[in-house]
Amino acid sequence: MSELSEYEYRVLTFDRHTSKADARQAVREHAEYGRWELARSVIYVGGIRRMWLRRRIMRVRRT
């Protein structure tokens, strides 16, 4: 039986005054404690940095 992987997403947004180190630390904490992984990262013209994190949805089957 082939299952498609389903993910849930969380978007982190940082303003232009947030340092790269602070943004990296926030992503690192989500990854370590919440089992999130970085899916996408974009820096917009105004300096806003947006990062999409994802993690696999664990479905428990009744036996």
N, CA, C and O atoms as CSV, one atom per row, in Angstrom:
chain,resi,resn,atom,element,x,y,z
A,1,MET,N,N,0.844,-1.178,0.000
A,1,MET,CA,C,0.000,0.000,0.000
A,1,MET,C,C,0.888,1.239,0.000
A,1,MET,O,O,1.720,1.396,0.894
A,2,SER,N,N,0.735,2.092,-0.950
A,2,SER,CA,C,1.556,3.283,-1.072
A,2,SER,C,C,0.835,4.475,-0.450
A,2,SER,O,O,-0.269,4.838,-0.856
A,3,GLU,N,N,1.486,5.074,0.545
A,3,GLU,CA,C,0.910,6.246,1.199
A,3,GLU,C,C,1.654,7.489,0.772
A,3,GLU,O,O,2.881,7.492,0.675
A,4,LEU,N,N,0.909,8.538,0.520
A,4,LEU,CA,C,1.539,9.820,0.249
A,4,LEU,C,C,1.936,10.444,1.576
A,4,LEU,O,O,1.191,10.371,2.553
A,5,SER,N,N,3.095,11.050,1.607
A,5,SER,CA,C,3.536,11.718,2.816
A,5,SER,C,C,2.748,13.010,2.991
A,5,SER,O,O,2.646,13.828,2.076
A,6,GLU,N,N,2.206,13.168,4.163
A,6,GLU,CA,C,1.477,14.390,4.471
A,6,GLU,C,C,2.280,15.180,5.480
A,6,GLU,O,O,2.845,14.624,6.422
A,7,TYR,N,N,2.325,16.471,5.274
A,7,TYR,CA,C,3.105,17.343,6.139
A,7,TYR,C,C,2.226,18.435,6.713
A,7,TYR,O,O,1.236,18.839,6.103
A,8,GLU,N,N,2.595,18.906,7.884
A,8,GLU,CA,C,2.009,20.128,8.414
A,8,GLU,C,C,3.096,21.185,8.336
A,8,GLU,O,O,4.284,20.876,8.428
A,9,TYR,N,N,2.685,22.421,8.169
A,9,TYR,CA,C,3.631,23.506,7.942
A,9,TYR,C,C,3.497,24.582,9.009
A,9,TYR,O,O,2.418,24.802,9.560
A,10,ARG,N,N,4.601,25.240,9.287
A,10,ARG,CA,C,4.649,26.398,10.182
A,10,ARG,C,C,5.502,27.453,9.494
A,10,ARG,O,O,6.581,27.152,8.983
A,11,VAL,N,N,5.021,28.679,9.482
A,11,VAL,CA,C,5.744,29.769,8.837
A,11,VAL,C,C,6.309,30.688,9.911
A,11,VAL,O,O,5.579,31.187,10.768
A,12,LEU,N,N,7.618,30.904,9.853
A,12,LEU,CA,C,8.276,31.842,10.756
A,12,LEU,C,C,8.625,33.086,9.950
A,12,LEU,O,O,9.195,32.987,8.863
A,13,THR,N,N,8.285,34.253,10.479
A,13,THR,CA,C,8.564,35.510,9.805
A,13,THR,C,C,9.434,36.375,10.709
A,13,THR,O,O,9.132,36.556,11.888
A,14,PHE,N,N,10.504,36.900,10.151
A,14,PHE,CA,C,11.439,37.749,10.888
A,14,PHE,C,C,11.537,39.089,10.184
A,14,PHE,O,O,11.606,39.153,8.956
A,15,ASP,N,N,11.542,40.158,10.966
A,15,ASP,CA,C,11.657,41.477,10.355
A,15,ASP,C,C,13.106,41.766,9.981
A,15,ASP,O,O,14.002,40.970,10.262
A,16,ARG,N,N,13.320,42.898,9.353
A,16,ARG,CA,C,14.650,43.213,8.826
A,16,ARG,C,C,15.674,43.474,9.920
A,16,ARG,O,O,16.877,43.458,9.658
A,17,HIS,N,N,15.214,43.715,11.146
A,17,HIS,CA,C,16.126,44.007,12.248
A,17,HIS,C,C,16.574,42.752,12.982
A,17,HIS,O,O,17.451,42.826,13.843
A,18,THR,N,N,15.993,41.607,12.661
A,18,THR,CA,C,16.407,40.346,13.271
A,18,THR,C,C,17.679,39.861,12.588
A,18,THR,O,O,17.747,39.801,11.360
A,19,SER,N,N,18.680,39.518,13.380
A,19,SER,CA,C,19.948,39.069,12.794
A,19,SER,C,C,19.817,37.658,12.234
A,19,SER,O,O,18.919,36.904,12.608
A,20,LYS,N,N,20.723,37.321,11.338
A,20,LYS,CA,C,20.731,35.971,10.771
A,20,LYS,C,C,20.931,34.932,11.855
A,20,LYS,O,O,20.322,33.862,11.823
A,21,ALA,N,N,21.793,35.252,12.824
A,21,ALA,CA,C,22.070,34.315,13.915
A,21,ALA,C,C,20.812,34.051,14.749
A,21,ALA,O,O,20.560,32.909,15.134
A,22,ASP,N,N,20.021,35.090,15.032
A,22,ASP,CA,C,18.791,34.920,15.806
A,22,ASP,C,C,17.758,34.102,15.030
A,22,ASP,O,O,17.085,33.246,15.603
A,23,ALA,N,N,17.634,34.363,13.735
A,23,ALA,CA,C,16.699,33.596,12.905
A,23,ALA,C,C,17.137,32.134,12.832
A,23,ALA,O,O,16.312,31.225,12.931
A,24,ARG,N,N,18.422,31.919,12.660
A,24,ARG,CA,C,18.960,30.558,12.597
A,24,ARG,C,C,18.726,29.818,13.914
A,24,ARG,O,O,18.396,28.632,13.908
A,25,GLN,N,N,18.896,30.514,15.043
A,25,GLN,CA,C,18.672,29.900,16.344
A,25,GLN,C,C,17.207,29.507,16.523
A,25,GLN,O,O,16.920,28.446,17.077
A,26,ALA,N,N,16.284,30.338,16.067
A,26,ALA,CA,C,14.855,30.014,16.173
A,26,ALA,C,C,14.521,28.766,15.357
A,26,ALA,O,O,13.788,27.895,15.825
A,27,VAL,N,N,15.054,28.680,14.145
A,27,VAL,CA,C,14.810,27.498,13.303
A,27,VAL,C,C,15.442,26.266,13.940
A,27,VAL,O,O,14.851,25.187,13.926
A,28,ARG,N,N,16.631,26.421,14.495
A,28,ARG,CA,C,17.325,25.304,15.145
A,28,ARG,C,C,16.515,24.765,16.325
A,28,ARG,O,O,16.415,23.552,16.505
A,29,GLU,N,N,15.936,25.660,17.127
A,29,GLU,CA,C,15.134,25.226,18.271
A,29,GLU,C,C,13.882,24.483,17.829
A,29,GLU,O,O,13.518,23.474,18.433
A,30,HIS,N,N,13.215,24.970,16.780
A,30,HIS,CA,C,12.034,24.271,16.268
A,30,HIS,C,C,12.422,22.887,15.747
A,30,HIS,O,O,11.693,21.916,15.950
A,31,ALA,N,N,13.558,22.801,15.085
A,31,ALA,CA,C,13.998,21.523,14.522
A,31,ALA,C,C,14.348,20.530,15.621
A,31,ALA,O,O,14.001,19.352,15.541
A,32,GLU,N,N,15.034,21.014,16.642
A,32,GLU,CA,C,15.497,20.108,17.693
A,32,GLU,C,C,14.362,19.636,18.587
A,32,GLU,O,O,14.274,18.448,18.896
A,33,TYR,N,N,13.496,20.542,19.005
A,33,TYR,CA,C,12.475,20.185,19.984
A,33,TYR,C,C,11.136,19.835,19.363
A,33,TYR,O,O,10.359,19.093,19.963
A,34,GLY,N,N,10.847,20.348,18.182
A,34,GLY,CA,C,9.550,20.091,17.571
A,34,GLY,C,C,9.600,19.173,16.369
A,34,GLY,O,O,8.571,18.886,15.757
A,35,ARG,N,N,10.803,18.706,16.025
A,35,ARG,CA,C,11.005,17.805,14.889
A,35,ARG,C,C,10.600,18.441,13.562
A,35,ARG,O,O,10.114,17.746,12.669
A,36,TRP,N,N,10.793,19.755,13.420
A,36,TRP,CA,C,10.517,20.468,12.188
A,36,TRP,C,C,11.760,20.458,11.316
A,36,TRP,O,O,12.879,20.356,11.820
A,37,GLU,N,N,11.565,20.563,10.014
A,37,GLU,CA,C,12.682,20.703,9.080
A,37,GLU,C,C,12.408,21.900,8.176
A,37,GLU,O,O,11.256,22.225,7.889
A,38,LEU,N,N,13.471,22.544,7.737
A,38,LEU,CA,C,13.337,23.718,6.886
A,38,LEU,C,C,12.929,23.274,5.480
A,38,LEU,O,O,13.625,22.484,4.842
A,39,ALA,N,N,11.805,23.787,5.010
A,39,ALA,CA,C,11.307,23.421,3.687
A,39,ALA,C,C,11.614,24.508,2.661
A,39,ALA,O,O,11.899,24.207,1.502
A,40,ARG,N,N,11.555,25.788,3.090
A,40,ARG,CA,C,11.747,26.889,2.149
A,40,ARG,C,C,12.133,28.138,2.917
A,40,ARG,O,O,11.700,28.344,4.051
A,41,SER,N,N,12.937,28.957,2.301
A,41,SER,CA,C,13.367,30.206,2.920
A,41,SER,C,C,13.399,31.288,1.853
A,41,SER,O,O,13.925,31.076,0.761
A,42,VAL,N,N,12.824,32.467,2.177
A,42,VAL,CA,C,12.771,33.571,1.226
A,42,VAL,C,C,13.116,34.866,1.955
A,42,VAL,O,O,12.662,35.099,3.076
A,43,ILE,N,N,13.920,35.701,1.313
A,43,ILE,CA,C,14.194,37.047,1.816
A,43,ILE,C,C,13.564,38.025,0.833
A,43,ILE,O,O,13.912,38.043,-0.348
A,44,TYR,N,N,12.638,38.834,1.327
A,44,TYR,CA,C,11.912,39.763,0.484
A,44,TYR,C,C,12.669,41.085,0.344
A,44,TYR,O,O,13.643,41.325,1.058
A,45,VAL,N,N,12.223,41.933,-0.569
A,45,VAL,CA,C,12.901,43.176,-0.901
A,45,VAL,C,C,13.058,44.085,0.326
A,45,VAL,O,O,14.106,44.711,0.479
A,46,GLY,N,N,12.073,44.174,1.182
A,46,GLY,CA,C,12.146,45.042,2.346
A,46,GLY,C,C,13.021,44.500,3.459
A,46,GLY,O,O,13.201,45.163,4.480
A,47,GLY,N,N,13.564,43.313,3.280
A,47,GLY,CA,C,14.413,42.711,4.290
A,47,GLY,C,C,13.704,41.709,5.178
A,47,GLY,O,O,14.323,41.121,6.064
A,48,ILE,N,N,12.407,41.506,4.952
A,48,ILE,CA,C,11.668,40.521,5.744
A,48,ILE,C,C,12.106,39.128,5.325
A,48,ILE,O,O,12.189,38.818,4.136
A,49,ARG,N,N,12.381,38.307,6.306
A,49,ARG,CA,C,12.833,36.927,6.063
A,49,ARG,C,C,11.713,35.990,6.499
A,49,ARG,O,O,11.238,36.074,7.631
A,50,ARG,N,N,11.292,35.104,5.611
A,50,ARG,CA,C,10.214,34.159,5.907
A,50,ARG,C,C,10.725,32.748,5.673
A,50,ARG,O,O,11.334,32.463,4.642
A,51,MET,N,N,10.473,31.859,6.643
A,51,MET,CA,C,10.937,30.470,6.558
A,51,MET,C,C,9.767,29.530,6.794
A,51,MET,O,O,9.012,29.676,7.755
A,52,TRP,N,N,9.635,28.568,5.899
A,52,TRP,CA,C,8.598,27.559,6.022
A,52,TRP,C,C,9.228,26.299,6.603
A,52,TRP,O,O,10.205,25.771,6.072
A,53,LEU,N,N,8.649,25.830,7.703
A,53,LEU,CA,C,9.102,24.587,8.323
A,53,LEU,C,C,8.018,23.541,8.103
A,53,LEU,O,O,6.832,23.861,8.036
A,54,ARG,N,N,8.440,22.298,7.993
A,54,ARG,CA,C,7.450,21.234,7.826
A,54,ARG,C,C,7.846,20.043,8.679
A,54,ARG,O,O,9.014,19.852,9.016
A,55,ARG,N,N,6.844,19.250,9.018
A,55,ARG,CA,C,7.091,17.968,9.683
A,55,ARG,C,C,6.010,16.997,9.241
A,55,ARG,O,O,4.876,17.372,8.943
A,56,ARG,N,N,6.402,15.763,9.213
A,56,ARG,CA,C,5.507,14.708,8.751
A,56,ARG,C,C,4.403,14.472,9.778
A,56,ARG,O,O,4.660,14.438,10.981
A,57,ILE,N,N,3.183,14.311,9.297
A,57,ILE,CA,C,2.050,13.994,10.162
A,57,ILE,C,C,2.082,12.495,10.414
A,57,ILE,O,O,2.081,11.695,9.480
A,58,MET,N,N,2.109,12.132,11.675
A,58,MET,CA,C,2.150,10.722,12.060
A,58,MET,C,C,0.712,10.227,12.240
A,58,MET,O,O,-0.009,10.673,13.133
A,59,ARG,N,N,0.333,9.336,11.409
A,59,ARG,CA,C,-0.997,8.725,11.511
A,59,ARG,C,C,-0.875,7.398,12.241
A,59,ARG,O,O,-0.069,6.548,11.863
A,60,VAL,N,N,-1.659,7.223,13.267
A,60,VAL,CA,C,-1.633,5.985,14.028
A,60,VAL,C,C,-2.792,5.119,13.566
A,60,VAL,O,O,-3.948,5.542,13.575
A,61,ARG,N,N,-2.464,3.906,13.164
A,61,ARG,CA,C,-3.502,2.966,12.715
A,61,ARG,C,C,-3.925,2.065,13.852
A,61,ARG,O,O,-3.101,1.607,14.644
A,62,ARG,N,N,-5.174,1.825,13.919
A,62,ARG,CA,C,-5.715,0.939,14.930
A,62,ARG,C,C,-5.423,-0.513,14.513
A,62,ARG,O,O,-5.618,-0.882,13.355
A,63,THR,N,N,-4.962,-1.313,15.448
A,63,THR,CA,C,-4.656,-2.716,15.120
A,63,THR,C,C,-5.656,-3.659,15.727
A,63,THR,O,O,-5.547,-4.873,15.550
